[in-house]
Amino acid sequence: MLEPNPKNLQMKAKAFNFLSLKPSKKKFPSHHIFNNFIHTTDLHYTPTTMLLVFLLLASSTAASASGHCSPGTTTKPYVKCLTLPTQDASIAWTYHPHNASVDLSFTGTFISPSGWVAIGINPESLSMSGTRALISFADPTSASLLVLPFLLDSSVKLQRSPLLSHALDIPFLSSSASLLHSASVRTTAVIRISASLRLSPNRTRINLIWNRGLYVQGYSPTIHPTTPTDLASRATIDLLSSSADISSTLPTWFRSAHGSINAITWGFFIPAGAMAARYLRQWPGMGPAWFYVHAAVQMTAVVIGAVGFGLGIAMGNGVYTLHKGLGIAVMTAGGLQAAAMFFRPAETHRCRKYWKSYHHLVGYGLVVIGVVNVFQGMEVMGLGRSYAKLVYCLALATMAGACVALEVNGWVIFCRKAEEEKLRREEAGERRRFTGDNCDARGGGYIAKGSRIV
């Protein structure tokens, strides 16, 4: 390859200020990633090398222009900044230790022209329930950008009532919202929410929650998407050190696996095993086979269900308290039922009746709570009107219909056997009375005959 003319190289170096044959003394901004390489290396630049360096610098400049985290804004500078792990969001802040206040600047993006973007602080835990949030969206009447305070309680997750703006108990000194590079709210529009608030003394760690949604009904934001990425939009941030405990983003199949496993095991296998114990024993010729079928189905459900329970614990992180509590109750009851199999007294043992009462009570309670929690989990996953719920309802209705039919059949058989037993007892009583009358008659004759002899 031919070397370029040194005079041309020097002219290009003066034009670009970074391609001289000798190290340049001019200081370059620290964000240029090739700063040290350019200023400490004495190289001969071929045209290919020059083109490569130019392209790399251009890509570096473009990457910094996308600006995931920048402590400075057009209105005021901030001391620290942090790129958040989800939703292309970032936050910059300045902490004032003399009065325990903090200035925040959150940057996020809209996912819908009728959507919303929110940032909040939870004083108690890293969960949505209890978060004091600032939510920004376009005014339905004037289309201007609004930012309103909201208090998120446990009813928000299930959309039991519209979310209304509420005064907060956290002292927000000021708040504002503005669009960047856009005149109106649209998809991918970048928004900056700024706020100043006062913290508790000596408290420099905050539980930060952020999210975005598709729709606003009137002035009430609707529920946000429930993908694992959206559910992981939270972090605990140390305002002094800039360290953050980021909520881990689990694989997308975690939620589907958790829901499918638990619906099949706790919501289907457990009721099926209870049906086997109640109705199979009535079939002629079953013998002890019903017990082995019952035990095999229930143990399989508990073992596989424990895997689904573990997936749920990994995803929970304090969110959806009711669903999580019911899941813990189901797993506890399932473990107790499995343990009870190894402590079953003999048929003739005096404690057998107490064990049976305990086993039936916990077992039927497990069936009810398991089915209820499956429906609760479907609501959490946003499957309230899905085909998955329809299929599960059809399976449950089929099992319920089979239970009714088998229960009626069992009572018919029971009543028939009771009637037959009653007839047998009556016939046996008649035979005993007939035999007794004959014996009395014979004895009386002999007595009479003897009296005549006497």
Salt bridges, closest charged atoms under 4 A:
ASP103 OD2 - LYS76 NZ 3.37
ASP103 OD2 - HIS96 NE2 2.91
ASP169 OD2 - ARG132 NH2 2.75
ASP245 OD2 - ARG205 NH2 2.64
GLU347 OE2 - ARG352 NH2 3.22
GLU379 OE2 - LYS389 NZ 3.37
GLU407 OE2 - ARG278 NH2 2.77
GLU421 OE1 - ARG424 NH2 2.51
GLU421 OE2 - ARG425 NH1 3.96
GLU430 OE2 - ARG433 NH2 2.11
